[in-house]
Amino acid sequence: MTKTLQKLFLFLQRENVINLFIVILIIVLISGGLIAVFEPELSFASGVWWSIVTLTTVGYGDISPSTPGGRILAVLIMFFGIGLLGMLSASLATLLIRKRMKEDKGMCACTINNHIIICEWNHRTRAIIKELRADTQTKTIPLILIADIDEKPIDDDNLVFIRGSVNEETLEKANLKKARTILVLGDDTVETTARDAKVVLSILTIESMNPDVYSVVELVDKANEQHCIRANADEIIIGSELSSHLIASAASDHGISKVVSELLSNSYGNEFYSMPVPEKMVGSTFLDVFIAMKTKANATVLGVQKDSSGEFISNPDVDYLICEKDNLLVISKDREDS
């Protein structure tokens, strides 16, 4: 708390706001003392009160000078008060506008925690943010976008923009050490090989700075997957591979792409997501859990994810025993947390 106040004081001092406050305080104290001299029935405290009321042009009228000296002092305070308060208001407004402009231009660092960092801006980034905001779990989570573009691309009060390439400086500004997840997307402005190489270099930097953050990377060429694995990326998505599989499946099973799109979208229809195993279902067989989830929550369990982020088992055997650390992979209209 003390450090925060010190930083605030230094900031206001640097912007000359403290100097204005000091000038106003001196004028209030001097004029309060003078009015007490000119008006013998007034105390110093009453004089200070009158000075503040007059300086701010409030004019309650509870104290009015009756002597010539008091009235001359009142006129001077009125004229100077308007100018000083105007300067103070202008300075504060300038600070706020400048801060907002810096934020929109991606020039500010942030100190938020438990946030999601998104690297690079393209048409997929816009769709990703839209899906994150449609998901109840990430709807209000702070997002930080690191991208080499001129200004903040979307109007989202809970999204912080940091301008620049993905490097140690911008990752520190994004408070990577306190982030929960980071998404590294491809840079569409460069050719495929350079694009994947940039992703690999980014994930190497990220993992060296914070190996505990959950990293998701996007690649074009599957041949570069091993590089990301060696760099300890937690999840690797090959965009071309996913689209190829979906197109091939749609050719043989017509309409399947619509089903997959619905399951992967948080905006409409059923959702496909993972959830912790309900405590009362730990130790039950997969069949019992399947029946219970369908009966009680109208949710269909498709598989199990071992130890939250480990091996994925699709369509387990009916006698598979559900463990406490497992996650259930579920299809449901309404997300169930437990």
C-alpha positions as CSV (number, residue, x, y, z in Angstrom):
1,M,0.0,0.0,0.0
2,T,2.9,2.4,0.9
3,K,4.7,1.7,-2.4
4,T,1.4,2.4,-4.3
5,L,1.0,5.7,-2.6
6,Q,4.6,6.6,-3.2
7,K,4.2,5.8,-6.9
8,L,1.0,7.9,-7.1
9,F,2.7,10.8,-5.4
10,L,5.7,10.7,-7.7
11,F,3.4,10.4,-10.7
12,L,1.3,13.5,-9.6
13,Q,4.5,15.3,-8.8
14,R,6.0,14.6,-12.2
15,E,2.8,15.9,-13.9
16,N,2.9,19.1,-11.7
17,V,-0.4,18.3,-10.1
18,I,1.1,18.3,-6.6
19,N,2.5,21.8,-7.2
20,L,-1.0,23.0,-8.1
21,F,-2.4,21.5,-4.9
22,I,0.3,23.1,-2.8
23,V,-0.4,26.6,-4.4
24,I,-4.1,26.2,-3.7
25,L,-3.5,25.1,-0.2
26,I,-1.2,28.1,0.5
27,I,-3.8,30.5,-1.0
28,V,-6.5,28.9,1.2
29,L,-4.4,29.2,4.4
30,I,-3.2,32.8,3.7
31,S,-6.7,34.0,2.7
32,G,-8.3,32.3,5.6
33,G,-5.8,34.1,8.0
34,L,-6.3,37.4,6.2
35,I,-10.1,37.3,6.3
36,A,-9.9,36.5,10.0
37,V,-7.9,39.7,10.4
38,F,-10.2,41.8,8.3
39,E,-13.3,40.4,10.0
40,P,-12.7,40.3,13.7
41,E,-15.7,38.1,14.5
42,L,-14.3,35.3,12.4
43,S,-11.9,32.6,13.6
44,F,-9.1,31.2,11.6
45,A,-11.0,27.9,11.0
46,S,-14.1,29.9,9.8
47,G,-11.8,31.9,7.6
48,V,-10.4,28.7,6.0
49,W,-13.9,27.4,5.5
50,W,-14.9,30.7,3.8
51,S,-11.8,30.6,1.6
52,I,-12.6,27.1,0.4
53,V,-16.2,28.0,-0.3
54,T,-15.3,31.2,-2.2
55,L,-12.3,29.6,-4.1
56,T,-14.6,26.8,-5.4
57,T,-17.3,29.4,-6.3
58,V,-19.8,27.4,-4.3
59,G,-21.0,30.5,-2.4
60,Y,-23.1,29.1,0.5
61,G,-23.5,32.6,1.9
62,D,-23.1,31.5,5.5
63,I,-20.1,33.8,5.9
64,S,-20.0,37.2,4.0
65,P,-17.3,39.8,4.5
66,S,-18.5,43.2,5.6
67,T,-15.3,45.2,5.7
68,P,-13.7,46.8,2.6
69,G,-10.5,44.8,3.1
70,G,-12.5,41.6,3.4
71,R,-14.5,42.3,0.3
72,I,-11.4,43.1,-1.8
73,L,-9.9,39.9,-0.6
74,A,-13.1,38.0,-1.6
75,V,-12.9,39.5,-5.1
76,L,-9.3,38.4,-5.6
77,I,-10.0,34.9,-4.3
78,M,-13.0,34.6,-6.7
79,F,-10.9,35.6,-9.8
80,F,-7.9,33.6,-8.9
81,G,-9.9,30.6,-7.7
82,I,-11.6,30.1,-11.1
83,G,-8.2,30.1,-12.8
84,L,-6.5,27.8,-10.4
85,L,-9.4,25.3,-10.3
86,G,-9.6,25.4,-14.1
87,M,-5.9,24.6,-14.3
88,L,-6.3,21.7,-11.8
89,S,-9.3,20.3,-13.7
90,A,-7.5,20.6,-17.0
91,S,-4.4,18.8,-15.6
92,L,-6.5,15.9,-14.2
93,A,-8.5,15.6,-17.4
94,T,-5.2,15.6,-19.4
95,L,-3.8,12.8,-17.2
96,L,-6.9,10.6,-17.8
97,I,-7.0,11.3,-21.5
98,R,-3.3,10.6,-21.8
99,K,-3.6,7.4,-19.9
100,R,-6.5,6.2,-22.1
101,M,-4.6,7.0,-25.2
102,K,-1.5,5.1,-23.9
103,E,-3.8,2.1,-23.2
104,D,-5.3,2.2,-26.7
105,K,-1.9,2.5,-28.2
106,G,-0.6,-0.5,-26.2
107,M,2.0,1.5,-24.3
108,C,1.1,0.6,-20.7
109,A,2.1,-2.4,-18.6
110,C,-0.4,-4.2,-16.5
111,T,-0.4,-6.0,-13.1
112,I,-3.5,-8.2,-13.3
113,N,-3.4,-11.8,-12.3
114,N,-4.9,-15.1,-13.4
115,H,-5.4,-13.8,-16.9
116,I,-5.2,-15.1,-20.5
117,I,-2.6,-13.7,-22.9
118,I,-3.2,-13.9,-26.6
119,C,-0.2,-13.4,-28.9
120,E,-0.6,-11.9,-32.4
121,W,-3.7,-10.4,-34.0
122,N,-5.5,-11.8,-37.1
123,H,-9.1,-12.8,-38.0
124,R,-8.8,-15.9,-35.8
125,T,-7.9,-13.8,-32.8
126,R,-11.2,-11.9,-33.2
127,A,-13.1,-15.1,-33.3
128,I,-11.2,-16.5,-30.3
129,I,-12.0,-13.5,-28.2
130,K,-15.6,-13.7,-29.2
131,E,-15.8,-17.4,-28.1
132,L,-14.0,-16.6,-24.8
133,R,-16.5,-13.9,-24.1
134,A,-19.4,-16.3,-24.9
135,D,-18.1,-18.9,-22.5
136,T,-19.4,-18.5,-18.9
137,Q,-16.0,-19.6,-17.5
138,T,-14.0,-16.9,-19.4
139,K,-16.6,-14.3,-19.9
140,T,-15.2,-11.9,-17.3
141,I,-11.5,-13.1,-17.2
142,P,-9.1,-10.4,-18.1
143,L,-7.4,-10.8,-21.5
144,I,-4.1,-9.3,-22.7
145,L,-3.4,-9.0,-26.4
146,I,0.2,-8.7,-27.6
147,A,0.4,-7.6,-31.2
148,D,2.4,-5.4,-33.5
149,I,-0.5,-3.2,-34.6
150,D,-1.1,0.5,-34.2
151,E,-3.9,0.5,-31.6
152,K,-6.4,-1.6,-29.7
153,P,-8.4,-3.5,-32.3
154,I,-11.6,-4.1,-30.4
155,D,-13.7,-2.4,-27.8
156,D,-13.5,-4.6,-24.7
157,D,-13.0,-3.0,-21.3
158,N,-11.6,-6.2,-19.9
159,L,-8.9,-6.5,-22.6
160,V,-5.5,-4.9,-22.3
161,F,-3.5,-4.2,-25.5
162,I,0.3,-4.2,-25.5
163,R,1.9,-3.1,-28.7
164,G,5.0,-5.0,-30.0
165,S,6.3,-8.4,-31.0
166,V,6.3,-11.3,-28.6
167,N,9.5,-10.9,-26.6
168,E,10.7,-10.7,-23.0
169,E,9.8,-7.0,-22.7
170,T,6.2,-7.3,-23.9
171,L,5.7,-10.6,-21.9
172,E,6.8,-8.8,-18.8
173,K,4.4,-6.0,-19.5
174,A,1.7,-8.6,-19.9
175,N,2.6,-10.0,-16.4
176,L,3.3,-13.5,-17.8
177,K,4.5,-14.7,-14.4
178,K,0.9,-14.4,-13.1
179,A,-1.0,-15.5,-16.2
180,R,-3.1,-18.7,-16.2
181,T,-3.0,-19.4,-20.0
182,I,-1.2,-18.1,-23.0
183,L,-2.2,-18.6,-26.7
184,V,0.5,-18.2,-29.3
185,L,-1.1,-17.7,-32.8
186,G,0.6,-17.5,-36.1
187,D,1.6,-14.3,-37.8
188,D,-0.4,-14.2,-41.1
189,T,1.9,-11.4,-42.5
190,V,4.8,-13.8,-43.0
191,E,5.2,-17.0,-45.1
192,T,4.5,-20.4,-43.5
193,T,8.0,-21.5,-42.5
194,A,8.8,-18.1,-40.9
195,R,5.4,-18.1,-39.3
196,D,5.9,-21.4,-37.5
197,A,9.5,-20.5,-36.6
198,K,8.3,-17.3,-35.0
199,V,5.8,-19.4,-32.9
200,V,8.5,-21.8,-31.8
201,L,10.8,-18.9,-30.7
202,S,7.9,-17.3,-28.9
203,I,7.1,-20.5,-26.9
204,L,10.8,-21.0,-26.0
205,T,10.8,-17.5,-24.5
206,I,7.5,-18.0,-22.7
207,E,8.5,-21.4,-21.2
208,S,11.9,-20.0,-20.0
209,M,10.1,-17.1,-18.3
210,N,7.2,-19.1,-16.8
211,P,7.2,-22.8,-17.2
212,D,4.0,-23.1,-15.1
213,V,1.8,-21.2,-17.5
214,Y,-0.5,-23.4,-19.7
215,S,0.6,-22.7,-23.3
216,V,-1.4,-23.3,-26.4
217,V,0.3,-22.8,-29.8
218,E,-1.0,-22.7,-33.3
219,L,1.1,-24.2,-36.2
220,V,0.6,-24.5,-39.9
221,D,3.0,-27.4,-40.7
222,K,2.9,-30.6,-38.6
223,A,6.6,-31.1,-39.2
224,N,7.3,-28.3,-36.7
225,E,5.3,-30.0,-34.0
226,Q,8.3,-31.6,-32.5
227,H,10.0,-28.3,-32.0
228,C,7.1,-27.1,-29.9
229,I,7.1,-30.3,-27.9
230,R,10.8,-29.9,-27.1
231,A,10.0,-26.3,-26.1
232,N,7.5,-27.8,-23.6
233,A,4.3,-26.4,-25.1
234,D,1.3,-27.8,-23.3
235,E,-1.1,-28.0,-26.3
236,I,-0.3,-27.8,-30.0
237,I,-3.0,-27.2,-32.6
238,I,-2.2,-27.8,-36.3
239,G,-4.7,-25.6,-38.1
240,S,-4.3,-27.3,-41.5
241,E,-4.6,-30.7,-40.0
242,L,-7.9,-29.9,-38.2
243,S,-9.5,-28.4,-41.3
244,S,-8.3,-31.3,-43.5
245,H,-9.9,-33.9,-41.1
246,L,-13.1,-31.9,-40.9
247,I,-13.4,-31.6,-44.7
248,A,-12.6,-35.3,-45.2
249,S,-15.2,-36.3,-42.6
250,A,-17.8,-34.0,-44.2
251,A,-17.2,-35.7,-47.5
252,S,-18.0,-39.1,-46.2
253,D,-20.5,-38.1,-43.4
254,H,-22.5,-35.2,-44.7
255,G,-23.4,-32.5,-42.2
256,I,-20.8,-33.5,-39.6
257,S,-19.0,-30.2,-39.9
258,K,-22.1,-28.5,-38.6
259,V,-22.2,-30.8,-35.6
260,V,-18.5,-30.1,-34.8
261,S,-19.0,-26.3,-35.2
262,E,-21.8,-26.4,-32.8
263,L,-19.9,-28.4,-30.2
264,L,-16.8,-26.2,-30.4
265,S,-18.8,-22.9,-30.3
266,N,-19.9,-21.3,-27.0
267,S,-22.3,-19.0,-28.8
268,Y,-25.1,-21.5,-29.6
269,G,-26.3,-25.1,-29.3
270,N,-24.6,-27.7,-27.1
271,E,-21.1,-27.1,-25.6
272,F,-18.2,-29.5,-25.5
273,Y,-16.1,-29.0,-22.4
274,S,-14.3,-30.7,-19.6
275,M,-15.4,-30.7,-15.9
276,P,-14.1,-32.1,-12.7
277,V,-15.6,-35.5,-11.6
278,P,-18.4,-34.9,-9.0
279,E,-17.2,-36.1,-5.6
280,K,-20.0,-38.6,-5.2
281,M,-19.0,-40.2,-8.6
282,V,-15.4,-40.9,-7.7
283,G,-14.7,-44.6,-7.8
284,S,-17.8,-45.3,-10.0
285,T,-17.6,-47.1,-13.3
286,F,-17.8,-45.1,-16.5
287,L,-21.2,-46.6,-17.3
288,D,-22.6,-45.5,-13.9
289,V,-21.2,-42.0,-14.4
290,F,-22.5,-41.9,-18.0
291,I,-26.0,-42.8,-16.9
292,A,-26.0,-40.5,-13.8
293,M,-24.8,-37.5,-15.9
294,K,-27.4,-38.1,-18.6
295,T,-30.2,-38.6,-16.1
296,K,-29.4,-35.8,-13.7
297,A,-27.9,-33.1,-15.9
298,N,-28.9,-34.2,-19.4
299,A,-25.2,-34.3,-20.2
300,T,-23.4,-36.9,-22.4
301,V,-20.0,-38.0,-21.3
302,L,-17.8,-38.8,-24.3
303,G,-14.5,-39.6,-22.5
304,V,-12.1,-39.0,-19.7
305,Q,-9.0,-36.8,-19.4
306,K,-6.5,-38.4,-17.0
307,D,-5.1,-36.1,-14.3
308,S,-6.8,-33.0,-15.6
309,S,-4.4,-32.3,-18.5
310,G,-2.9,-35.7,-19.3
311,E,-4.0,-38.7,-21.5
312,F,-7.4,-38.5,-23.2
313,I,-9.5,-41.7,-23.3
314,S,-12.4,-41.5,-25.6
315,N,-15.3,-43.8,-25.1
316,P,-13.8,-45.8,-22.2
317,D,-14.9,-49.3,-21.3
318,V,-18.0,-49.6,-19.3
319,D,-16.1,-50.9,-16.3
320,Y,-13.4,-48.1,-16.4
321,L,-13.1,-46.7,-12.8
322,I,-13.3,-42.9,-12.6
323,C,-10.5,-41.4,-10.4
324,E,-10.6,-38.3,-8.3
325,K,-8.1,-36.4,-10.5
326,D,-9.9,-37.3,-13.8
327,N,-11.8,-34.7,-15.9
328,L,-15.0,-35.7,-17.7
329,L,-15.3,-34.6,-21.3
330,V,-19.0,-33.7,-21.7
331,I,-21.6,-32.5,-24.2
332,S,-24.3,-30.4,-22.6
333,K,-26.5,-27.4,-23.3
334,D,-25.7,-25.9,-19.9
335,R,-22.3,-26.1,-18.4
336,E,-22.0,-28.1,-15.2
337,D,-19.1,-27.2,-13.0
338,S,-19.4,-30.2,-10.6
